[in-house]
Amino acid sequence: MAHTNAPGSSTTTSSEFGPATGLSCRECGTVYDLGPIFACAECFGPLEVTYDFGDVRREDIESGPTNIWRYRSLLPVPPDVAAKPNLQPGWTKLVKADRLAAELGLRSLHIKDDSGNPTHSFKDRVVAIALEAARTFGFHTLSCSSTGNLAGAVGAAAARAGLDSCVFIPADLEAAKVTMASAYGGRLVGIQGTYDEVNRFCSELIGDELGEKWGFVNVNLRPYYAEGSKTLAYEIAEQLGWRLPDQIVIPVASGSQLTKVDKGFRELIRLGLVEDRPYRIFGAQAEGCSPVSRAYKAGHDVVQPVRPDTIAKSLAIGNPADGPYVLDIARRTGGAVEDVDDHEVVEAIRLLARTEGVFAETAGGVTVGVLRKLAREGRLDPDAETVVLNTGDGLKTLDAIAEQARPAAVIRPSLDAFRTAFAN
Amino acid sequence: MAHTNAPGSSTTTSSEFGPATGLSCRECGTVYDLGPIFACAECFGPLEVTYDFGDVRREDIESGPTNIWRYRSLLPVPPDVAAKPNLQPGWTKLVKADRLAAELGLRSLHIKDDSGNPTHSFKDRVVAIALEAARTFGFHTLSCSSTGNLAGAVGAAAARAGLDSCVFIPADLEAAKVTMASAYGGRLVGIQGTYDEVNRFCSELIGDELGEKWGFVNVNLRPYYAEGSKTLAYEIAEQLGWRLPDQIVIPVASGSQLTKVDKGFRELIRLGLVEDRPYRIFGAQAEGCSPVSRAYKAGHDVVQPVRPDTIAKSLAIGNPADGPYVLDIARRTGGAVEDVDDHEVVEAIRLLARTEGVFAETAGGVTVGVLRKLAREGRLDPDAETVVLNTGDGLKTLDAIAEQARPAAVIRPSLDAFRTAFAN
């Protein structure tokens, strides 16, 4: 394997990226120095961070801060990262969901509720890692293409760190996400097109002098950014008492999150932090944007892009970069990739809120909807330890349920009016 | 002092309420057994929980869960409260706000950011305590009058606990709060009137057979409910390294939160958990609903009710029950009560988002706005340790900033279009 210096990348000391040792092509294995690069010069495959972890002990993690930096010895970040101005995401609740479990006929179910992050989605995790990389590489503008949640996470992280931001979104996003992302004072640009078109535009921009000094968290900082999702795996295992779940349902947009949860579980096993035992990973998509689910069901190894049409806009990536890896993992672990339609998404949002008091955005509705479908169809072991991810917040996708979630009545402030309204 | 059994209250064992020993009238000192009562039978004064804390040590608290139940030995809850189905609120971030501090000319500023709670407001704290009381008293319906945040907190808490809920709100609340509160599947009732009219209606309802079996968290469970705000004081002190801040700015709606933060600070001093040193408490109101601020400025001891007209709807209580106590505390501690207009509220929301990446609801805008006003006018010690509360989430009051928080441009996905839009 060649050890190639990426063009334009500055050499960095190892401490700036903690235990990370380099970047490696996921396709051909070519190794690169740590730098702001994301595609293999040999085969254009995606690059991934490699590590030399050394000895990592539970006690060291447990004595760390109650955010993702408790896992700094497993992430490409400097040892003093917890003291830097960032949003300190993570350590969100793992909610024991007995009432939902009872409705679904499952024995033990937990919800990993990432709506508790600073901007109320799991994106704060990945952006926090990309932010550190951006600082190290000397970028002064943080940028991204976004289906909405990332826009808010990048805007907020840049604001707190004192960086500029320039965020690109499809112009038809939910109003809540647009307003929130604008509130942080960075530059928000609406693009007439789908997320996939926004993403292609960002790749063009990065090759142009206009964007060459920018840190696009999910493009030229993507190898670092993606590692942030490993913290979901670490937290779930630690919160279960240093144990892997038997089965887990994860939403699939680009597919990156699912692949990194799997990577995180495998790292914990390799480091001896959890027992080595089998786990099954299930991917969840919305029917209106289900290229990975379709490929899974058809037995394909490649994913045919689609044009998204679903209320689950945060999952509306028609050409998911990590789709093939998701297929691999679902098949290797004995899981599956499944989808639900928009009606089922809304039902699942309401089911989760009614049973557990967790108000999820449409992506959470997709995941809980797929959980319900798998449980009903007998494809989950009802006695196994099950975890389902809620990656975002219902306040960002109110339109999805606004028609159904209304006051039971509007009355004058009198007992008579109350009696009349609720006579039966 | 008479030790009176409240009519209709069942006798409870002390362990069901942890260290709480009874209820005591804040006006005349009459003592009652713990029960679902809220007003003194002698003088109609408000009742407050009394305690026998015994020995409480920092280490015991520090080894507790990362939510308000770490302080269970200081709250009217059973020892096993952490294991019961509730939303486990609290232990929200104390954000070191260096960039905001620099803009305001302050040396050390922290934001206690309660938007990180499960339903994204401080109300989850108070509801969690009321929920335990409701369970102990055998209520099967959780109810409240609400300016919005409480509606969501009660709906979610009841859903998770498997109780029914019936929540009353002014019919003109922000759409986000209405939809969110409805999502949890309880009964939501819009009332044609102000919050104060909704509140009066609930008091009528509780005296009627319709509502006699209901636990109204902020009416017949109010003594328990209100204690939840003490946890803000405990967390701030612990997160500062077991130290009280020198000055703190707190929003004033009913005034209960401010009085309980003061109570919490005094308890910590009395228990020897923090050093006994002076602190100053400042109350913050919106000009359009500033009865306490007006009374403070006029040197009055009583608060003249007003009809609210402000975008800060969660603070729009025109007849604040704890107003006189707020005046006492502001004067006793050398603080003040101040107000800002709606324009300043919006400016403050944007200032906080731009400098720290914290997106506050209008109540947070009021508090940060008052902080800014006090700093500008030289009424805060710029060298003192300062804390400001953000009690809610910007996603719930998007309309307040939607006009100003928009994309910089909407363009086609091309470099030319980007160049044209941002030519200069």
Boltz contact constraints between the chains, C-beta under 6 A:
constraints:
  - contact:
      token1: [A, 66]
      token2: [B, 66]
      max_distance: 6.0
  - contact:
      token1: [A, 87]
      token2: [B, 357]
      max_distance: 6.0
  - contact:
      token1: [A, 156]
      token2: [B, 357]
      max_distance: 6.0
  - contact:
      token1: [A, 159]
      token2: [B, 354]
      max_distance: 6.0
  - contact:
      token1: [A, 159]
      token2: [B, 357]
      max_distance: 6.0
  - contact:
      token1: [A, 160]
      token2: [B, 356]
      max_distance: 6.0
  - contact:
      token1: [A, 160]
      token2: [B, 357]
      max_distance: 6.0
  - contact:
      token1: [A, 171]
      token2: [B, 410]
      max_distance: 6.0
  - contact:
      token1: [A, 176]
      token2: [B, 395]
      max_distance: 6.0
  - contact:
      token1: [A, 176]
      token2: [B, 398]
      max_distance: 6.0
  - contact:
      token1: [A, 179]
      token2: [B, 398]
      max_distance: 6.0
  - contact:
      token1: [A, 179]
      token2: [B, 402]
      max_distance: 6.0
  - contact:
      token1: [A, 179]
      token2: [B, 405]
      max_distance: 6.0
  - contact:
      token1: [A, 180]
      token2: [B, 359]
      max_distance: 6.0
  - contact:
      token1: [A, 182]
      token2: [B, 405]
      max_distance: 6.0
  - contact:
      token1: [A, 182]
      token2: [B, 406]
      max_distance: 6.0
  - contact:
      token1: [A, 183]
      token2: [B, 353]
      max_distance: 6.0
  - contact:
      token1: [A, 183]
      token2: [B, 359]
      max_distance: 6.0
  - contact:
      token1: [A, 183]
      token2: [B, 401]
      max_distance: 6.0
  - contact:
      token1: [A, 183]
      token2: [B, 405]
      max_distance: 6.0
  - contact:
      token1: [A, 184]
      token2: [B, 353]
      max_distance: 6.0
  - contact:
      token1: [A, 185]
      token2: [B, 354]
      max_distance: 6.0
  - contact:
      token1: [A, 187]
      token2: [B, 408]
      max_distance: 6.0
  - contact:
      token1: [A, 188]
      token2: [B, 407]
      max_distance: 6.0
  - contact:
      token1: [A, 188]
      token2: [B, 408]
      max_distance: 6.0
  - contact:
      token1: [A, 189]
      token2: [B, 409]
      max_distance: 6.0
  - contact:
      token1: [A, 190]
      token2: [B, 407]
      max_distance: 6.0
  - contact:
      token1: [A, 190]
      token2: [B, 410]
      max_distance: 6.0
  - contact:
      token1: [A, 191]
      token2: [B, 413]
      max_distance: 6.0
  - contact:
      token1: [A, 192]
      token2: [B, 412]
      max_distance: 6.0
  - contact:
      token1: [A, 193]
      token2: [B, 413]
      max_distance: 6.0
  - contact:
      token1: [A, 197]
      token2: [B, 413]
      max_distance: 6.0
  - contact:
      token1: [A, 201]
      token2: [B, 413]
      max_distance: 6.0
  - contact:
      token1: [A, 204]
      token2: [B, 415]
      max_distance: 6.0
  - contact:
      token1: [A, 208]
      token2: [B, 415]
      max_distance: 6.0
  - contact:
      token1: [A, 353]
      token2: [B, 183]
      max_distance: 6.0
  - contact:
      token1: [A, 353]
      token2: [B, 184]
      max_distance: 6.0
  - contact:
      token1: [A, 354]
      token2: [B, 159]
      max_distance: 6.0
  - contact:
      token1: [A, 354]
      token2: [B, 185]
      max_distance: 6.0
  - contact:
      token1: [A, 356]
      token2: [B, 160]
      max_distance: 6.0
  - contact:
      token1: [A, 357]
      token2: [B, 87]
      max_distance: 6.0
  - contact:
      token1: [A, 357]
      token2: [B, 156]
      max_distance: 6.0
  - contact:
      token1: [A, 357]
      token2: [B, 159]
      max_distance: 6.0
  - contact:
      token1: [A, 357]
      token2: [B, 160]
      max_distance: 6.0
  - contact:
      token1: [A, 359]
      token2: [B, 180]
      max_distance: 6.0
  - contact:
      token1: [A, 359]
      token2: [B, 183]
      max_distance: 6.0
  - contact:
      token1: [A, 395]
      token2: [B, 176]
      max_distance: 6.0
  - contact:
      token1: [A, 395]
      token2: [B, 395]
      max_distance: 6.0
  - contact:
      token1: [A, 398]
      token2: [B, 176]
      max_distance: 6.0
  - contact:
      token1: [A, 398]
      token2: [B, 179]
      max_distance: 6.0
  - contact:
      token1: [A, 401]
      token2: [B, 183]
      max_distance: 6.0
  - contact:
      token1: [A, 402]
      token2: [B, 179]
      max_distance: 6.0
  - contact:
      token1: [A, 405]
      token2: [B, 179]
      max_distance: 6.0
  - contact:
      token1: [A, 405]
      token2: [B, 182]
      max_distance: 6.0
  - contact:
      token1: [A, 405]
      token2: [B, 183]
      max_distance: 6.0
  - contact:
      token1: [A, 406]
      token2: [B, 182]
      max_distance: 6.0
  - contact:
      token1: [A, 407]
      token2: [B, 188]
      max_distance: 6.0
  - contact:
      token1: [A, 407]
      token2: [B, 190]
      max_distance: 6.0
  - contact:
      token1: [A, 408]
      token2: [B, 187]
      max_distance: 6.0
  - contact:
      token1: [A, 408]
      token2: [B, 188]
      max_distance: 6.0
  - contact:
      token1: [A, 408]
      token2: [B, 189]
      max_distance: 6.0
  - contact:
      token1: [A, 409]
      token2: [B, 189]
      max_distance: 6.0
  - contact:
      token1: [A, 410]
      token2: [B, 171]
      max_distance: 6.0
  - contact:
      token1: [A, 410]
      token2: [B, 190]
      max_distance: 6.0
  - contact:
      token1: [A, 412]
      token2: [B, 192]
      max_distance: 6.0
  - contact:
      token1: [A, 413]
      token2: [B, 191]
      max_distance: 6.0
  - contact:
      token1: [A, 413]
      token2: [B, 193]
      max_distance: 6.0
  - contact:
      token1: [A, 413]
      token2: [B, 197]
      max_distance: 6.0
  - contact:
      token1: [A, 413]
      token2: [B, 201]
      max_distance: 6.0
  - contact:
      token1: [A, 415]
      token2: [B, 204]
      max_distance: 6.0
  - contact:
      token1: [A, 415]
      token2: [B, 208]
      max_distance: 6.0
